[in-house]
């Protein structure tokens, strides 16, 4: 088994400019049904995992779709969409 990452995978995973710096970014949605988890990158570059209904460092997830998340932050609902 090789540990070298295939070029196509590496190129896709390292596209420049896809994730904007300095802002909260949705980078992944995993799981199904009530067992879904969401992955964010914060404005400072930290990665945060969150689950619906539980407060986290970035807010509370109040809704999840296939490509977007509704996050309650400071009493306001914010919709974040996965990057293309």
C-alpha positions in Angstrom: 0.0 0.0 0.0 1.4 3.4 -1.0 1.2 6.5 1.3 1.6 8.9 -1.6 -1.5 11.0 -2.3 -2.6 10.8 -5.9 -2.1 14.0 -7.8 -5.8 14.5 -8.6 -6.7 14.1 -4.9 -4.0 16.5 -3.8 -4.9 19.1 -6.5 -8.6 19.0 -5.5 -7.8 19.2 -1.7 -5.4 22.2 -2.1 -7.3 24.5 -4.5 -6.3 28.1 -3.8 -8.9 30.7 -2.8 -11.8 28.2 -2.1 -11.9 28.9 1.6 -12.0 32.6 2.4 -9.7 33.7 5.2 -10.9 35.8 8.1 -14.5 34.4 8.2 -16.4 31.4 9.5 -16.6 28.8 6.7 -18.6 25.6 6.4 -16.3 22.9 5.2 -18.2 19.7 5.7 -21.4 17.9 6.7 -21.3 14.2 7.7 -23.7 11.6 9.0 -27.4 11.0 8.5 -30.6 11.8 10.2 -30.2 12.8 13.9 -26.5 11.8 13.9 -25.2 14.6 11.6 -22.1 16.5 12.4 -20.8 19.7 10.8 -17.2 20.9 10.3 -16.3 24.6 10.3 -13.2 26.6 9.9 -13.2 29.7 12.1 -12.0 33.1 11.1 -8.7 32.3 12.9 -8.2 29.0 11.1 -9.3 26.6 13.8 -11.4 23.6 12.9 -14.6 23.1 14.9 -17.0 20.1 14.9 -20.5 20.8 16.0 -23.8 18.9 16.1 -27.4 20.2 15.9 -29.0 21.7 19.0 -25.8 21.8 21.1 -23.9 25.1 21.7 -20.4 25.2 20.2 -17.7 27.7 19.8 -19.3 29.0 16.6 -22.9 29.0 17.7 -25.8 26.5 17.7 -26.8 24.6 14.6 -30.6 25.0 14.1 -30.9 23.3 10.7 -28.9 21.2 8.2 -29.5 20.5 4.5 -27.3 18.6 2.1 -25.2 21.7 1.2 -25.9 24.3 3.9 -26.3 24.8 7.6 -28.3 27.4 9.6 -26.4 28.5 12.6 -27.7 30.7 15.5 -25.1 33.2 16.5 -25.7 36.0 19.0 -29.4 35.6 18.6 -29.4 35.8 14.8 -29.7 32.9 12.3 -26.9 32.7 9.7 -26.9 30.4 6.7 -23.6 29.0 5.6 -23.2 27.0 2.3 -20.5 24.5 1.4 -17.9 26.0 -1.0 -18.2 24.8 -4.6 
